[in-house]
Amino acid sequence: THFAHPNAWWRNSAQRLLVLKQDKSVVPALQAMVRSSDNLTARFHAMWTLEGLGALDAALVRQMLADPNPRMRIQAMRASETLYKAGDKSLETDYRNALKDSDADMVIQAMLTLNVLKVPGAIAAIRPVVEPSTIRGVKEIGGQLIQRATTAAGRAGAGLAPAAAASLERGATVYAELCFSCHGEDGRGATVVATCAKGR
């Protein structure tokens, strides 16, 4: 019930504790909450708790991808990325279909998901959506994804074997998305200021 609390601390703490306990007995209640709660924020928390428990399934994700509320559809797509990474490649079709969504934010999320998961043919699917679009966000973000892919393709052709070029590009992507937060843009590490227990 804390998922519907007006204070985010209570909501986040409830989600954290449920995930840490890994008690799967709450799964049916969470699934019901995702599907039918009147509180949209509670539905978000319930879905992400299912994801944290390893109990989110593609059937529920697909149901939420068809939800009338675009914010719910966006959260479902984000949560589904875990399933795709775990091997459910059937979600590719859902991601491509989402490029035709009536909500611009959902289209942007679909482009980002296709890109971050390195779905085969992602840029080929994104390009025909971006070029005719009159929506600024779709043009801007989609354009950046296309430009980055074009630049990467140019680098990959600079004398490297295709497998080596692909490996190099994957490494650069991982570093830019994850490693730089600790290692810094130049790889020399982030500055850390040590403090004692009393904060001095």
Secondary structure, 3 states (H helix, E strand, C coil): CHHHCCCHHHHHHHHHHHHHHCCHHHHHHHHHHHHHCCCHHHHHHHHHHHHHCCCCCHHHHHHHHCCCCHHHHHHHHHHHHHHHHCCCCCHHHHHHHHCCCCCHHHHHHHHHHHHHCCCCCHHHHHHHHHCCCCCHHHHHHHHHHHHHHHHHHHHHCCCCCHHHHHHHHHHHHHHHHHHHHHHCCCCCCCCCCCCCCCCC
